[in-house]
């Protein structure tokens, strides 16, 4: 069989098509590879590999990924190449340009530089992808530059999202710190008011009650109407003394400082018992916890008990306090009417949101399970530092 005649034109066309297909494959590989790494690789590593990919794609031996803000100078967040030439490459980043620029610098250590801007969603330039070569090359074609511009767009979107996320996290840290300071100031103020009441008003009320009792004991026999009035005054004074002690205990229970969390919560549960509810402890620990953990868990239990008394219409309450090597867990559960948790806690239950915030400030968590006519279950779990538990 005779072979077909050789056609140089056809061979050149096939070679040209092959090179074009290779170029398209390289452009596609650049964008697909970078897009995959945006979600699969840590941020710092992704930036570095993106610069290396861009250098390999353009056959250039130096690369920089730069960003800046109105408040901060230009800084390199990824680089490829030697130090002195990278400093020279960074100097070509300013002033920022709205589009890619191919620059010639004859006689320079980097005779050719390609600058591709990074633009935010509002169009403002906040960085640049800089590529340079120590040996003069031919200028890239428009398709290669467009591919790099697409790469820069991917990087810009990812970097902007990272900056927004960092700003949000910083704001959340600031908010958490403010809430922590608020709770700390609140506890300090409660403690001060409790001691002021204990040393002032409570002592005066107790003294008044004792004086009235002494007066009633020495008083001659009174007519029935006056005797009844005196008994009413004595009962009122005794009630004021009891309410004063209860108020002081709610502000800063001395039993919490003196005997720990279990005794303080059980003392708080006396309000449930006085209201006719059955209270049982499924388990309890008498171990002492760090002060901030005891305060947070006590306030959570106190708020849970308040909610039961106000809303639950329960008959039985189960309490549990478990302390391990790493975590302390508090459970408050009732058999009351419950409620529907259809919205986030923060949106509909301020008391629950405060309990959740107290737990989260310690690195813990609070869960609430409730359904109409099926009771409510609160579970708070907070971490304990090493050697933070005392028997």
FILOMAR-418427 format. One record per residue (C-alpha): residue number from 1; residue in one letter; x, y, z. Coordinates in steps of 0.1 Angstrom, whole numbers, plus 2048, in hexadecimal, padded with zeros to 3 digits. Example, Ala and Ser with C-alpha at 12.3 -4.5 7.8 and 13.67 -1.06 7.14 Angstrom:
REM FILOMAR-418427
<mise roro="1" domi="A" east="87B" north="7D3" up="84E"/>
<mise roro="2" domi="S" east="889" north="7F5" up="847"/>
END
This chain:
REM FILOMAR-418427
<mise roro="1" domi="X" east="800" north="800" up="800"/>
<mise roro="2" domi="X" east="80E" north="822" up="7F6"/>
<mise roro="3" domi="X" east="811" north="83D" up="812"/>
<mise roro="4" domi="X" east="800" north="85E" up="80C"/>
<mise roro="5" domi="X" east="816" north="87A" up="7FF"/>
<mise roro="6" domi="X" east="826" north="890" up="81A"/>
<mise roro="7" domi="X" east="815" north="8B2" up="81E"/>
<mise roro="8" domi="X" east="82A" north="8CB" up="832"/>
<mise roro="9" domi="X" east="80D" north="8E2" up="836"/>
<mise roro="10" domi="X" east="7F8" north="8C8" up="846"/>
<mise roro="11" domi="X" east="814" north="8BE" up="85E"/>
<mise roro="12" domi="X" east="818" north="8E2" up="869"/>
<mise roro="13" domi="X" east="7F3" north="8E6" up="86E"/>
<mise roro="14" domi="X" east="7F2" north="8C7" up="883"/>
<mise roro="15" domi="X" east="810" north="8D3" up="898"/>
<mise roro="16" domi="X" east="7FF" north="8F5" up="89D"/>
<mise roro="17" domi="X" east="7DF" north="8E5" up="8A8"/>
<mise roro="18" domi="X" east="7F1" north="8CE" up="8C0"/>
<mise roro="19" domi="X" east="803" north="8EC" up="8CF"/>
<mise roro="20" domi="X" east="7E3" north="8FF" up="8D2"/>
<mise roro="21" domi="X" east="7D2" north="8E1" up="8E3"/>
<mise roro="22" domi="X" east="7F0" north="8DF" up="8FB"/>
<mise roro="23" domi="X" east="7ED" north="904" up="903"/>
<mise roro="24" domi="X" east="7C8" north="900" up="90A"/>
<mise roro="25" domi="X" east="7CE" north="8E2" up="920"/>
<mise roro="26" domi="X" east="7E8" north="8F6" up="933"/>
<mise roro="27" domi="X" east="7D0" north="913" up="938"/>
<mise roro="28" domi="X" east="7B5" north="8FB" up="943"/>
<mise roro="29" domi="X" east="7CC" north="8E9" up="95B"/>
<mise roro="30" domi="X" east="7D7" north="90A" up="96A"/>
<mise roro="31" domi="X" east="7B4" north="915" up="972"/>
<mise roro="32" domi="X" east="7A6" north="8F2" up="97C"/>
<mise roro="33" domi="X" east="7C4" north="8EA" up="992"/>
<mise roro="34" domi="X" east="7C2" north="90C" up="9A4"/>
<mise roro="35" domi="X" east="79C" north="909" up="9A8"/>
<mise roro="36" domi="X" east="7A0" north="8E7" up="9B7"/>
<mise roro="37" domi="X" east="7BA" north="8F3" up="9D0"/>
<mise roro="38" domi="X" east="7A5" north="910" up="9DB"/>
<mise roro="39" domi="X" east="790" north="8F8" up="9EF"/>
<mise roro="40" domi="X" east="7A7" north="8DB" up="9F5"/>
<mise roro="41" domi="X" east="7C8" north="8EB" up="A01"/>
<mise roro="42" domi="X" east="7CF" north="902" up="A1F"/>
<mise roro="43" domi="X" east="7CF" north="927" up="A16"/>
<mise roro="44" domi="X" east="7F4" north="92E" up="A18"/>
<mise roro="45" domi="X" east="7FD" north="90F" up="A05"/>
<mise roro="46" domi="X" east="7E3" north="916" up="9EA"/>
<mise roro="47" domi="X" east="7F1" north="939" up="9E4"/>
<mise roro="48" domi="X" east="814" north="92B" up="9E1"/>
<mise roro="49" domi="X" east="80A" north="911" up="9C8"/>
<mise roro="50" domi="X" east="7F5" north="929" up="9B4"/>
<mise roro="51" domi="X" east="814" north="93F" up="9AF"/>
<mise roro="52" domi="X" east="829" north="921" up="9A6"/>
<mise roro="53" domi="X" east="80E" north="916" up="98D"/>
<mise roro="54" domi="X" east="80D" north="939" up="97D"/>
<mise roro="55" domi="X" east="833" north="93A" up="97A"/>
<mise roro="56" domi="X" east="834" north="917" up="969"/>
<mise roro="57" domi="X" east="818" north="921" up="952"/>
<mise roro="58" domi="X" east="829" north="940" up="946"/>
<mise roro="59" domi="X" east="84C" north="930" up="947"/>
<mise roro="60" domi="X" east="858" north="94C" up="95F"/>
<mise roro="61" domi="X" east="86F" north="946" up="97C"/>
<mise roro="62" domi="X" east="863" north="960" up="995"/>
<mise roro="63" domi="X" east="840" north="966" up="9A4"/>
<mise roro="64" domi="X" east="82F" north="97A" up="9BF"/>
<mise roro="65" domi="X" east="80C" north="97C" up="9CD"/>
<mise roro="66" domi="X" east="808" north="99E" up="9DD"/>
<mise roro="67" domi="X" east="7EB" north="9AE" up="9F0"/>
<mise roro="68" domi="X" east="7E6" north="9CF" up="A02"/>
<mise roro="69" domi="X" east="7CC" north="9E4" up="A13"/>
<mise roro="70" domi="X" east="7C7" north="A09" up="A18"/>
<mise roro="71" domi="X" east="7D4" north="A05" up="A3B"/>
<mise roro="72" domi="X" east="7F0" north="9EC" up="A34"/>
<mise roro="73" domi="X" east="80E" north="9ED" up="A1C"/>
<mise roro="74" domi="X" east="814" north="9D4" up="A00"/>
<mise roro="75" domi="X" east="81C" north="9B1" up="A0E"/>
<mise roro="76" domi="X" east="826" north="991" up="9FD"/>
<mise roro="77" domi="X" east="80F" north="973" up="A05"/>
<mise roro="78" domi="X" east="820" north="95A" up="9EE"/>
<mise roro="79" domi="X" east="840" north="95A" up="9DA"/>
<mise roro="80" domi="X" east="855" north="945" up="9C2"/>
<mise roro="81" domi="X" east="879" north="94E" up="9B9"/>
<mise roro="82" domi="X" east="898" north="95E" up="9C9"/>
<mise roro="83" domi="X" east="897" north="97A" up="9E2"/>
<mise roro="84" domi="X" east="8A7" north="998" up="9D1"/>
<mise roro="85" domi="X" east="894" north="993" up="9B1"/>
<mise roro="86" domi="X" east="873" north="98F" up="9C4"/>
<mise roro="87" domi="X" east="87A" north="9B1" up="9D5"/>
<mise roro="88" domi="X" east="87F" north="9C0" up="9B3"/>
<mise roro="89" domi="X" east="85F" north="9AF" up="9A6"/>
<mise roro="90" domi="X" east="84B" north="9BD" up="9C3"/>
<mise roro="91" domi="X" east="857" north="9E0" up="9BA"/>
<mise roro="92" domi="X" east="845" north="9DD" up="999"/>
<mise roro="93" domi="X" east="823" north="9D7" up="9A9"/>
<mise roro="94" domi="X" east="81C" north="9FC" up="9AE"/>
<mise roro="95" domi="X" east="809" north="A0F" up="9A2"/>
<mise roro="96" domi="X" east="7ED" north="9F6" up="99E"/>
<mise roro="97" domi="X" east="7DE" north="9F1" up="97C"/>
<mise roro="98" domi="X" east="7BB" north="9E9" up="972"/>
<mise roro="99" domi="X" east="7C5" north="9CC" up="95B"/>
<mise roro="100" domi="X" east="7E2" north="9B5" up="953"/>
<mise roro="101" domi="X" east="803" north="9C6" up="948"/>
<mise roro="102" domi="X" east="821" north="9B8" up="937"/>
<mise roro="103" domi="X" east="840" north="9CD" up="93F"/>
<mise roro="104" domi="X" east="862" north="9CE" up="930"/>
<mise roro="105" domi="X" east="880" north="9D8" up="945"/>
<mise roro="106" domi="X" east="89F" north="9D5" up="930"/>
<mise roro="107" domi="X" east="8BF" north="9D1" up="944"/>
<mise roro="108" domi="X" east="8AD" north="9C8" up="964"/>
<mise roro="109" domi="X" east="8B1" north="9A8" up="977"/>
<mise roro="110" domi="X" east="88D" north="9A1" up="96C"/>
<mise roro="111" domi="X" east="88B" north="9AE" up="948"/>
<mise roro="112" domi="X" east="867" north="9A3" up="945"/>
<mise roro="113" domi="X" east="84A" north="9A6" up="95E"/>
<mise roro="114" domi="X" east="825" north="99D" up="95C"/>
<mise roro="115" domi="X" east="80E" north="9AE" up="974"/>
<mise roro="116" domi="X" east="7EB" north="9A1" up="979"/>
<mise roro="117" domi="X" east="7D5" north="9B4" up="992"/>
<mise roro="118" domi="X" east="7BF" north="9A5" up="9AC"/>
<mise roro="119" domi="X" east="79D" north="9B7" up="9AE"/>
<mise roro="120" domi="X" east="783" north="9B5" up="9CA"/>
<mise roro="121" domi="X" east="75E" north="9B1" up="9C4"/>
<mise roro="122" domi="X" east="75B" north="9D7" up="9C2"/>
<mise roro="123" domi="X" east="776" north="9DA" up="9A7"/>
<mise roro="124" domi="X" east="790" north="9E8" up="9BE"/>
<mise roro="125" domi="X" east="7B4" north="9DA" up="9B9"/>
<mise roro="126" domi="X" east="7C1" north="9CC" up="9DA"/>
<mise roro="127" domi="X" east="7DD" north="9B6" up="9CD"/>
<mise roro="128" domi="X" east="7F1" north="9A9" up="9B0"/>
<mise roro="129" domi="X" east="7FF" north="989" up="9A1"/>
<mise roro="130" domi="X" east="822" north="992" up="996"/>
<mise roro="131" domi="X" east="837" north="97C" up="97E"/>
<mise roro="132" domi="X" east="85A" north="984" up="973"/>
<mise roro="133" domi="X" east="876" north="972" up="960"/>
<mise roro="134" domi="X" east="89B" north="976" up="961"/>
<mise roro="135" domi="X" east="89E" north="96E" up="93C"/>
<mise roro="136" domi="X" east="88D" north="981" up="920"/>
<mise roro="137" domi="X" east="86F" north="96E" up="911"/>
<mise roro="138" domi="X" east="856" north="975" up="8F7"/>
<mise roro="139" domi="X" east="837" north="987" up="902"/>
<mise roro="140" domi="X" east="81A" north="970" up="90B"/>
<mise roro="141" domi="X" east="7FB" north="96E" up="8F5"/>
<mise roro="142" domi="X" east="7D9" north="97C" up="8FF"/>
<mise roro="143" domi="X" east="7CB" north="95A" up="908"/>
<mise roro="144" domi="X" east="7E7" north="953" up="921"/>
<mise roro="145" domi="X" east="7E2" north="975" up="931"/>
<mise roro="146" domi="X" east="7BC" north="96F" up="933"/>
<mise roro="147" domi="X" east="7C3" north="94E" up="944"/>
<mise roro="148" domi="X" east="7D9" north="95F" up="95E"/>
<mise roro="149" domi="X" east="7BE" north="979" up="962"/>
<mise roro="150" domi="X" east="7A5" north="95E" up="969"/>
<mise roro="151" domi="X" east="7BD" north="94F" up="982"/>
<mise roro="152" domi="X" east="7C1" north="971" up="993"/>
<mise roro="153" domi="X" east="79B" north="974" up="995"/>
<mise roro="154" domi="X" east="799" north="952" up="9A7"/>
<mise roro="155" domi="X" east="7B5" north="95C" up="9BF"/>
<mise roro="156" domi="X" east="7A5" north="97F" up="9C5"/>
<mise roro="157" domi="X" east="783" north="970" up="9CD"/>
<mise roro="158" domi="X" east="793" north="956" up="9E5"/>
<mise roro="159" domi="X" east="7AA" north="970" up="9F5"/>
<mise roro="160" domi="X" east="78D" north="989" up="9FA"/>
<mise roro="161" domi="X" east="778" north="96D" up="A0A"/>
<mise roro="162" domi="X" east="795" north="965" up="A21"/>
<mise roro="163" domi="X" east="798" north="989" up="A2B"/>
<mise roro="164" domi="X" east="773" north="98C" up="A31"/>
<mise roro="165" domi="X" east="774" north="96C" up="A46"/>
<mise roro="166" domi="X" east="791" north="978" up="A5A"/>
<mise roro="167" domi="X" east="77F" north="999" up="A60"/>
<mise roro="168" domi="X" east="760" north="986" up="A6B"/>
<mise roro="169" domi="X" east="774" north="96F" up="A82"/>
<mise roro="170" domi="X" east="786" north="98E" up="A91"/>
<mise roro="171" domi="X" east="764" north="99E" up="A97"/>
<mise roro="172" domi="X" east="756" north="97E" up="AA7"/>
<mise roro="173" domi="X" east="775" north="97C" up="ABE"/>
<mise roro="174" domi="X" east="770" north="9A1" up="AC8"/>
<mise roro="175" domi="X" east="74B" north="99A" up="ACE"/>
<mise roro="176" domi="X" east="753" north="97C" up="AE3"/>
<mise roro="177" domi="X" east="76D" north="98F" up="AF7"/>
<mise roro="178" domi="X" east="753" north="9AB" up="AFD"/>
<mise roro="179" domi="X" east="739" north="992" up="B08"/>
<mise roro="180" domi="X" east="753" north="981" up="B1F"/>
<mise roro="181" domi="X" east="75C" north="9A3" up="B2E"/>
<mise roro="182" domi="X" east="737" north="9AA" up="B32"/>
<mise roro="183" domi="X" east="731" north="989" up="B45"/>
<mise roro="184" domi="X" east="750" north="98F" up="B5A"/>
<mise roro="185" domi="X" east="745" north="9B2" up="B63"/>
<mise roro="186" domi="X" east="722" north="9A6" up="B6A"/>
<mise roro="187" domi="X" east="72F" north="98B" up="B82"/>
<mise roro="188" domi="X" east="745" north="9A4" up="B93"/>
<mise roro="189" domi="X" east="728" north="9BC" up="B97"/>
<mise roro="190" domi="X" east="712" north="9A1" up="BA4"/>
<mise roro="191" domi="X" east="72C" north="997" up="BBD"/>
<mise roro="192" domi="X" east="730" north="9BA" up="BC9"/>
<mise roro="193" domi="X" east="70B" north="9C0" up="BCC"/>
<mise roro="194" domi="X" east="706" north="99F" up="BDE"/>
<mise roro="195" domi="X" east="721" north="9A8" up="BF8"/>
<mise roro="196" domi="X" east="713" north="9CB" up="BFC"/>
<mise roro="197" domi="X" east="6F0" north="9BD" up="C02"/>
<mise roro="198" domi="X" east="6FD" north="9A3" up="C19"/>
<mise roro="199" domi="X" east="711" north="9BB" up="C2E"/>
<mise roro="200" domi="X" east="6F7" north="9D7" up="C2D"/>
<mise roro="201" domi="X" east="6D3" north="9D2" up="C25"/>
<mise roro="202" domi="X" east="6D1" north="9AD" up="C2E"/>
<mise roro="203" domi="X" east="6E2" north="9B3" up="C50"/>
<mise roro="204" domi="X" east="6CA" north="9D0" up="C57"/>
<mise roro="205" domi="X" east="6AC" north="9BB" up="C4E"/>
<mise roro="206" domi="X" east="6B8" north="99E" up="C64"/>
<mise roro="207" domi="X" east="6BE" north="9B7" up="C81"/>
<mise roro="208" domi="X" east="69B" north="9C6" up="C7C"/>
<mise roro="209" domi="X" east="68B" north="9A4" up="C7D"/>
<mise roro="210" domi="X" east="69E" north="99B" up="C9D"/>
<mise roro="211" domi="X" east="694" north="9BC" up="CAE"/>
<mise roro="212" domi="X" east="670" north="9B7" up="CA4"/>
<mise roro="213" domi="X" east="671" north="993" up="CB2"/>
<mise roro="214" domi="X" east="680" north="9A1" up="CD3"/>
<mise roro="215" domi="X" east="666" north="9BC" up="CD4"/>
<mise roro="216" domi="X" east="64A" north="9A4" up="CCF"/>
<mise roro="217" domi="X" east="658" north="98D" up="CEB"/>
<mise roro="218" domi="X" east="659" north="9AA" up="D04"/>
<mise roro="219" domi="X" east="639" north="9BA" up="CF9"/>
<mise roro="220" domi="X" east="61B" north="9B7" up="D11"/>
<mise roro="221" domi="X" east="5FC" north="9A5" up="D06"/>
<mise roro="222" domi="X" east="5EC" north="9B8" up="CE9"/>
<mise roro="223" domi="X" east="5C9" north="9B9" up="CDD"/>
<mise roro="224" domi="X" east="5C2" north="99F" up="CC2"/>
<mise roro="225" domi="X" east="5C2" north="9B9" up="CA5"/>
<mise roro="226" domi="X" east="5E4" north="9C7" up="CB0"/>
<mise roro="227" domi="X" east="5F3" north="9A5" up="CB6"/>
<mise roro="228" domi="X" east="5E8" north="99A" up="C93"/>
<mise roro="229" domi="X" east="5F8" north="9BA" up="C85"/>
<mise roro="230" domi="X" east="619" north="9B3" up="C98"/>
<mise roro="231" domi="X" east="61A" north="98F" up="C8B"/>
<mise roro="232" domi="X" east="615" north="99C" up="C67"/>
<mise roro="233" domi="X" east="632" north="9B4" up="C6C"/>
<mise roro="234" domi="X" east="648" north="998" up="C79"/>
<mise roro="235" domi="X" east="63F" north="982" up="C5C"/>
<mise roro="236" domi="X" east="646" north="99E" up="C44"/>
<mise roro="237" domi="X" east="668" north="9A4" up="C53"/>
<mise roro="238" domi="X" east="670" north="97F" up="C52"/>
<mise roro="239" domi="X" east="666" north="97E" up="C2E"/>
<mise roro="240" domi="X" east="67C" north="99B" up="C26"/>
<mise roro="241" domi="X" east="69A" north="98A" up="C36"/>
<mise roro="242" domi="X" east="693" north="96A" up="C21"/>
<mise roro="243" domi="X" east="68F" north="97E" up="C01"/>
<mise roro="244" domi="X" east="6AF" north="991" up="C08"/>
<mise roro="245" domi="X" east="6C2" north="970" up="C0C"/>
<mise roro="246" domi="X" east="6B3" north="962" up="BED"/>
<mise roro="247" domi="X" east="6BC" north="981" up="BD9"/>
<mise roro="248" domi="X" east="6E0" north="980" up="BE6"/>
<mise roro="249" domi="X" east="6E2" north="95B" up="BDD"/>
<mise roro="250" domi="X" east="6D6" north="962" up="BBA"/>
<mise roro="251" domi="X" east="6EF" north="97D" up="BB5"/>
<mise roro="252" domi="X" east="70D" north="96A" up="BC1"/>
<mise roro="253" domi="X" east="706" north="94B" up="BD5"/>
<mise roro="254" domi="X" east="71F" north="946" up="BF1"/>
<mise roro="255" domi="X" east="71A" north="921" up="BEF"/>
<mise roro="256" domi="X" east="72A" north="922" up="BCC"/>
<mise roro="257" domi="X" east="749" north="931" up="BD9"/>
<mise roro="258" domi="X" east="74A" north="91C" up="BF8"/>
<mise roro="259" domi="X" east="73E" north="8FA" up="BED"/>
<mise roro="260" domi="X" east="73F" north="8F8" up="BC7"/>
<mise roro="261" domi="X" east="728" north="8F4" up="BAA"/>
<mise roro="262" domi="X" east="713" north="8D6" up="BB5"/>
<mise roro="263" domi="X" east="709" north="8E5" up="BD6"/>
<mise roro="264" domi="X" east="701" north="906" up="BC6"/>
<mise roro="265" domi="X" east="6EB" north="8F7" up="BAB"/>
<mise roro="266" domi="X" east="6DA" north="8E1" up="BC5"/>
<mise roro="267" domi="X" east="6D4" north="900" up="BDA"/>
<mise roro="268" domi="X" east="6C5" north="911" up="BBC"/>
<mise roro="269" domi="X" east="6AF" north="8F3" up="BB6"/>
<mise roro="270" domi="X" east="69F" north="8FA" up="BD8"/>
<mise roro="271" domi="X" east="68A" north="914" up="BC5"/>
<mise roro="272" domi="X" east="67C" north="8F7" up="BB1"/>
<mise roro="273" domi="X" east="675" north="8E2" up="BCF"/>
<mise roro="274" domi="X" east="663" north="900" up="BE0"/>
<mise roro="275" domi="X" east="64D" north="903" up="BC1"/>
<mise roro="276" domi="X" east="643" north="8DF" up="BC6"/>
<mise roro="277" domi="X" east="658" north="8CF" up="BAA"/>
<mise roro="278" domi="X" east="66A" north="8AE" up="BB0"/>
<mise roro="279" domi="X" east="690" north="8B1" up="BAB"/>
<mise roro="280" domi="X" east="6A8" north="894" up="BA6"/>
<mise roro="281" domi="X" east="6CD" north="892" up="B9F"/>
<mise roro="282" domi="X" east="6D5" north="878" up="B85"/>
<mise roro="283" domi="X" east="6FA" north="87C" up="B8D"/>
<mise roro="284" domi="X" east="70F" north="896" up="B9D"/>
<mise roro="285" domi="X" east="733" north="89E" up="BA5"/>
<mise roro="286" domi="X" east="740" north="8B2" up="BC2"/>
<mise roro="287" domi="X" east="762" north="8BA" up="BB1"/>
<mise roro="288" domi="X" east="76B" north="8DF" up="BB0"/>
<mise roro="289" domi="X" east="76F" north="8EF" up="B8E"/>
<mise roro="290" domi="X" east="782" north="90E" up="B82"/>
<mise roro="291" domi="X" east="76F" north="92D" up="B8D"/>
<mise roro="292" domi="X" east="765" north="938" up="B6A"/>
<mise roro="293" domi="X" east="757" north="916" up="B63"/>
<mise roro="294" domi="X" east="743" north="914" up="B83"/>
<mise roro="295" domi="X" east="734" north="937" up="B7E"/>
<mise roro="296" domi="X" east="72A" north="92F" up="B5A"/>
<mise roro="297" domi="X" east="71A" north="90E" up="B62"/>
<mise roro="298" domi="X" east="709" north="91C" up="B80"/>
<mise roro="299" domi="X" east="6FA" north="938" up="B6C"/>
<mise roro="300" domi="X" east="6EE" north="920" up="B51"/>
<mise roro="301" domi="X" east="6DE" north="90A" up="B6C"/>
<mise roro="302" domi="X" east="6CF" north="929" up="B7C"/>
<mise roro="303" domi="X" east="6C0" north="935" up="B5C"/>
<mise roro="304" domi="X" east="6B3" north="912" up="B54"/>
<mise roro="305" domi="X" east="6A2" north="911" up="B76"/>
<mise roro="306" domi="X" east="693" north="933" up="B71"/>
<mise roro="307" domi="X" east="684" north="928" up="B4F"/>
<mise roro="308" domi="X" east="675" north="909" up="B5F"/>
<mise roro="309" domi="X" east="665" north="91E" up="B7A"/>
<mise roro="310" domi="X" east="658" north="938" up="B62"/>
<mise roro="311" domi="X" east="64D" north="923" up="B44"/>
<mise roro="312" domi="X" east="650" north="8FE" up="B46"/>
<mise roro="313" domi="X" east="632" north="8F4" up="B5C"/>
<mise roro="314" domi="X" east="647" north="8D5" up="B65"/>
<mise roro="315" domi="X" east="642" north="8BC" up="B81"/>
<mise roro="316" domi="X" east="665" north="8AC" up="B81"/>
<mise roro="317" domi="X" east="688" north="8B9" up="B7B"/>
<mise roro="318" domi="X" east="6A7" north="8A4" up="B76"/>
<mise roro="319" domi="X" east="6C9" north="8B2" up="B7C"/>
<mise roro="320" domi="X" east="6EC" north="8A4" up="B74"/>
<mise roro="321" domi="X" east="70F" north="8B0" up="B78"/>
<mise roro="322" domi="X" east="72C" north="89B" up="B6B"/>
<mise roro="323" domi="X" east="750" north="8A5" up="B6D"/>
<mise roro="324" domi="X" east="76B" north="893" up="B5A"/>
<mise roro="325" domi="X" east="790" north="899" up="B52"/>
<mise roro="326" domi="X" east="789" north="8AF" up="B35"/>
<mise roro="327" domi="X" east="764" north="8BB" up="B37"/>
<mise roro="328" domi="X" east="749" north="8C4" up="B50"/>
<mise roro="329" domi="X" east="725" north="8BD" up="B45"/>
<mise roro="330" domi="X" east="706" north="8CC" up="B54"/>
<mise roro="331" domi="X" east="6E2" north="8C0" up="B4C"/>
<mise roro="332" domi="X" east="6C1" north="8D0" up="B55"/>
<mise roro="333" domi="X" east="6A3" north="8BD" up="B49"/>
<mise roro="334" domi="X" east="67D" north="8C1" up="B50"/>
<mise roro="335" domi="X" east="65D" north="8B0" up="B47"/>
<mise roro="336" domi="X" east="64A" north="8D0" up="B40"/>
<mise roro="337" domi="X" east="638" north="8DD" up="B22"/>
<mise roro="338" domi="X" east="657" north="8E4" up="B0D"/>
<mise roro="339" domi="X" east="658" north="8FA" up="AEE"/>
<mise roro="340" domi="X" east="660" north="8F9" up="AC9"/>
<mise roro="341" domi="X" east="684" north="901" up="ABF"/>
<mise roro="342" domi="X" east="67D" north="90B" up="A9B"/>
<mise roro="343" domi="X" east="694" north="929" up="A9A"/>
<mise roro="344" domi="X" east="6B8" north="92E" up="AA5"/>
<mise roro="345" domi="X" east="6BC" north="932" up="ACA"/>
<mise roro="346" domi="X" east="6C9" north="956" up="AC6"/>
<mise roro="347" domi="X" east="6AA" north="961" up="AB4"/>
<mise roro="348" domi="X" east="68F" north="957" up="ACC"/>
<mise roro="349" domi="X" east="69D" north="94E" up="AEE"/>
<mise roro="350" domi="X" east="6B3" north="969" up="AFE"/>
<mise roro="351" domi="X" east="6B9" north="954" up="B1E"/>
<mise roro="352" domi="X" east="6C4" north="936" up="B0A"/>
<mise roro="353" domi="X" east="6DA" north="94C" up="AF5"/>
<mise roro="354" domi="X" east="6EB" north="959" up="B14"/>
<mise roro="355" domi="X" east="6F0" north="935" up="B21"/>
<mise roro="356" domi="X" east="6FF" north="92B" up="AFF"/>
<mise roro="357" domi="X" east="716" north="949" up="AFF"/>
<mise roro="358" domi="X" east="723" north="940" up="B22"/>
<mise roro="359" domi="X" east="72B" north="91D" up="B17"/>
<mise roro="360" domi="X" east="73B" north="928" up="AF7"/>
<mise roro="361" domi="X" east="751" north="942" up="B08"/>
<mise roro="362" domi="X" east="761" north="924" up="B1B"/>
<mise roro="363" domi="X" east="765" north="911" up="AFA"/>
<mise roro="364" domi="X" east="747" north="8FB" up="B03"/>
<mise roro="365" domi="X" east="724" north="8F6" up="AF5"/>
<mise roro="366" domi="X" east="700" north="8F7" up="B00"/>
<mise roro="367" domi="X" east="6E5" north="8E2" up="AF1"/>
<mise roro="368" domi="X" east="6C0" north="8E6" up="AF6"/>
<mise roro="369" domi="X" east="6A7" north="8CA" up="AED"/>
<mise roro="370" domi="X" east="682" north="8D3" up="AF1"/>
<mise roro="371" domi="X" east="661" north="8CA" up="AE1"/>
<mise roro="372" domi="X" east="63D" north="8D5" up="AEA"/>
<mise roro="373" domi="X" east="62F" north="8C0" up="B06"/>
<mise roro="374" domi="X" east="650" north="8AC" up="B08"/>
<mise roro="375" domi="X" east="665" north="8C0" up="B20"/>
<mise roro="376" domi="X" east="686" north="8D1" up="B1C"/>
<mise roro="377" domi="X" east="6AA" north="8C5" up="B1F"/>
<mise roro="378" domi="X" east="6C8" north="8DC" up="B24"/>
<mise roro="379" domi="X" east="6EB" north="8CE" up="B21"/>
<mise roro="380" domi="X" east="709" north="8E4" up="B27"/>
<mise roro="381" domi="X" east="72C" north="8D6" up="B21"/>
<mise roro="382" domi="X" east="74C" north="8EA" up="B28"/>
<mise roro="383" domi="X" east="770" north="8E0" up="B25"/>
<mise roro="384" domi="X" east="787" north="8E0" up="B44"/>
<mise roro="385" domi="X" east="7AB" north="8E9" up="B44"/>
<mise roro="386" domi="X" east="7C6" north="8D0" up="B4F"/>
<mise roro="387" domi="X" east="7C6" north="8CC" up="B74"/>
<mise roro="388" domi="X" east="7A7" north="8E2" up="B76"/>
<mise roro="389" domi="X" east="792" north="8CB" up="B8B"/>
<mise roro="390" domi="X" east="796" north="8C8" up="BB1"/>
<mise roro="391" domi="X" east="787" north="8AC" up="BC5"/>
END
